[in-house]
Amino acid sequence: MSLETERKRSGREPFAIIEWDLDYCSLTYGTAPCTAAGSTKCYNTRNINADCQDIPNFTSSIKTHSFCTNVANHPQGLNSIPCLVSVSSVTDGEITPGKGMGERISRKIILQDMPYHDRNHDKYWNERTYDAESQGTLFGKLLACNPYHEGSVIRIKSGYLVSPFDPALLETRTYVVNKVERNKNSQVVITVTDFLRLADNDKAQCPTVNTGVLAADMVAGAATLTLSPAGIGNSEYSASGRARINDQLVDFTRVNDVMTLTHGIGGTSTDDHDAGDTVQECKVWTDTNVIDITYELLNTYVGIDAAYLPLATDWATERNRWMNASKATATISEPEGVFDLLTELCEQFQFNIWWDDKNQKVQLKANMPLFGNAVPETLTEKYHMVEDSISSKDLPKNRISQVWVLYNPKNLVETDENRNYRNWFINPVAENLYLSEHVRLIKSRWIQSEGQASALAGRLLNRFKNIPKRLTFNVDAKDGDITVGDIRILDTDEIQSVDGSNEAHQVQIVAVSEIKQGDSFRVSAMSSYFSSRYAFITQPGVVDYSSASEDEKKLGAYISESLGVNFSDGTKPYLIP
């Protein structure tokens, strides 16, 4: 029996387990290296100010607390507290092709509070002077011991209950805790969100803020400066790099608290500065692939573990297919929200990132067609969609008739003003059949060349020159393998051809929400059409196009014959990405 088989079975019984990872000291009270001694032992939790009696030796580890659906036939041998009331469907999680970071996933977990004996939570429960079951409640005590739970990891394992119990029939989705509240029904409501919430502007900034200041007044063009307070150079600044003082950029090399300076950097003026002015180190990327920049922002500045960022596998595949030439140059001269920086990169280099809660990793996908001209799977109203559940609407605000890319800033500090950009690239639709224009203006501090600006404009126009549609529909759990980012064909009478027949409409899945746990899902999709075929040049030595099989044609693009626009079989030529 498999999860896929169980999804299709009539009478399936949904079941879920919540696993909550919280910090826990791995030491034993009073046993070296723990030096604590006293009649009241600690609770080994992260509430170290109110609990730990030997803070320097607090040794952090993870303790997993487990809670499950309250069912009559609780699985034998499952060490999980049956207090799970409900898990909400996914809300807000959505990618926004062609724009930016999209919306974050949010879910609510409701757990019933109750008296509890503490044996799974308290290493020294049998040594306490009180009866734990008659004093306080399960979550009252657990939250008191763990007040710093924001950002902790929760896994929702949902699936179906069978006898004998089979954990393989549970699908794991991983989130981080956003907040914990209590309601009037003596219940605890945990709001969880995806890992990219940690990149929100109020949670993560790049570059890291510096607290060093000028130790003395600095005259314009000074060869050196000294940082204050003493010793801060070695604790906060690199040995060399770029720094901002007010509105001036300088390059520097540093020995202890003394920086040797190069002026006239990034189009900024050389000015006088006063003692006490902040010296902020900049973050500089030069001709760096945007996938590497994305990884550094998420790993170094947000703190997402590398295990959730598949740089060497999934991301490398996308880089090799579409994004080898997607390189950026920029100076971030003061701390800015990582979310905003990622939004700029996603829009200006045309890719999406999102949290794949099912596969427990951050996904990255270029705004490009399926690789190798693969044919997407078709979803039909008859076989896949719940009856009468589909709806569609046009998205006229997403249509683009012109793209204006402003790039190559003159002054690296002033990136908001249009006049600060040396170059403008304007790319209109060749024949705008609509009655009005719809201009997308992009000001880019990352793009340095006309080629990059042209590629950005071309990709946007190819996908959005016509008004895209947004379609939403429900599917049964048997089709629950539909995931965000997928490309599919929809066969529905919601979209008809001129003769009234159904139009095979290609879409990208932008959101999937579970309506009822383990039973049904709501799917949102957006039109995903490209007006040309894209592929890489076929390697020398393969058969000619006219002799190639359909599978051989999918391996790469061919150079079109010189005597005509189309190939010998009448198909359109390729475009090189």
Protein Blocks (a to p, Z undefined) as FASTA:
>chain_A
ZZklmmmpghiacdddddddddddfbdehiafbfbdcjbdcehiaklmlmmgclmloccd
ddddddddddfklcehiacddfbfbdcddehiacdehianopaddddddddddddehlmm
mmklmmpcbdfklgojfklmmmmmmmmlghpacddddddddddddfklpccdddddfbdc
ddfkopacdddddfklmmpmkloccddddfbdcfbdcdehiabdcdddehklmmmpcfbd
cddehjaccddddehjbccddehihhiacddddehiacddddddehiafklmmmmmmmmm
nopafklmcfklmmmmmmmmmmmmmccddddfbdcdfklmmmmmmmmnopaddddfknop
addddddddehhiacddddfklmpcghkaccdddfklpcfbdcddehifblklmmbmklp
fbdcddddfbacbfbdcddddddfkbmbfklmmmmmmmmmmmmmpccddddddddfklmm
bcghiacddddfkbccfkopacddddddfbdcdfbghkbccddddddddfbdcdddddeh
iacfklpcfklmmnpccdddfkbmbdfkopacdddZZ
